[in-house]
Amino acid sequence: CFSPAQSEIPQERGFPESQMPAFDYWDINEILSEQQEVSVKANHDIVGAGLLYPSSVGSKQKDLREGAKVTVPYWLAQGLVRRHTMELVPPDIYSRSTQEDLKTDPLVCRLGDKSQYYFEVGMKIACVTHNQNLQEVLMNGLKARWAEIVNQIGKLGVVRSHYSSIEGWVSQFPNTFTAVEQEMYSGGREAEAHFKQWSESFSSYQIQPSQVAEVPASQVKRRRFGY
């Protein structure tokens, strides 16, 4: 087992325990998110860890040499990093340029194409690498995107606004969703459908116009010409 006991894990600097990403053992999305592959670099020789090399090299090299870089799932990397056995190299999807894009205009970033668990994995990487700046960029980006999701869902029972071609990014925004954003958007649409179904379950009476108020068009013409 590569996950150290809680007492063996030092508290992450800059990340109070109350702000550290929580892990739900039974959440399937947590399990899937930690399948994200990341690169790690060995801080020293590791006996018997040659199996982490690619298959073409691992069959010949039994030990992992100091400074060697290998690609492993995040669930394995976090335990090795917390034991100070390896150093995690942040993936390119969390590079400085990507962070700048997310900070400048988070609504047009196609995060779902980068990873369906972009925010969850990013927060965990920020935690184990003590990257407070990455944490802030992810949190601010997530808040901005969630605000736009709420805006697009709109108020229950209110007709949705139609956007012009100039605001094309608005219609394309749902195509950039990650898994958690898609769940929120779909949940909001489902809630609106249930509300509409509930409101239509009550018998409603439609007021009919009075015949007294109706004036034939022929009479209007006669009055206009003095007949």
C-alpha positions, 0 to 999 in steps of 0.5 A: 500500500503506497498511501501512508497512515494519517500520522505519517503524513506531514501537514501540507504547508500553506494548506490548513487541515480544514482547507485540504481537499477531502477524500471520499473513499466511496466516491467513484468520481474520486477514484476516477480522478486519481487515475490522472497520470502525472510525472514524478522524479526520484529524489534518490535511488529506489531499490526494486522500483524499476517496474515503474519504468516503461515496459521496454526499460523496466524489464532490464532495469530493476532499480529506479535511479536518482533523477529518473522521471516516470509517469504514474497515476496520481493515487500512487504519486501522492504517497511517494511525494508525501514520503519525500521519495519522489518529486511531483512534476505538475502536468502541462494542463496546470502550466503557468500559461494555462493558469494565466488563461484561466485567470484572464477569462475562465469562461472560454477555457475548454477545461473538459478537454484537458481533464474531466476532473480538472479542478479536483486533480488540480487542487490535490496537486496544489496541496502536495506541491504546496502551490498556493497560487495554483489553488487560488487560480483554480478556486477563482476560476471555478467560482466564475464558471459556476456563476455563469452556469447559474446565470445560464440555468436562470430562474425557474419558470422564466423564459431563457434569454436569446443571445446574439451571434456576438456572444457566441461563447455563451452557447459554446460554454457548456462544451467546456464543462468538466464532470462536476460542472456538467452535473451541476448544469444537468441538475439545474435543468432537471430541477427546472423540468420538475418545477414545470411539471409540478406547476402544471399539475394544478388545474388552471383557468384561462380567462376568456375575453368578454364579447362586450369588449369585442367591437367588430372591425366593420363598426369601427370603420363606420364610426370612423367615417361617420356612418 
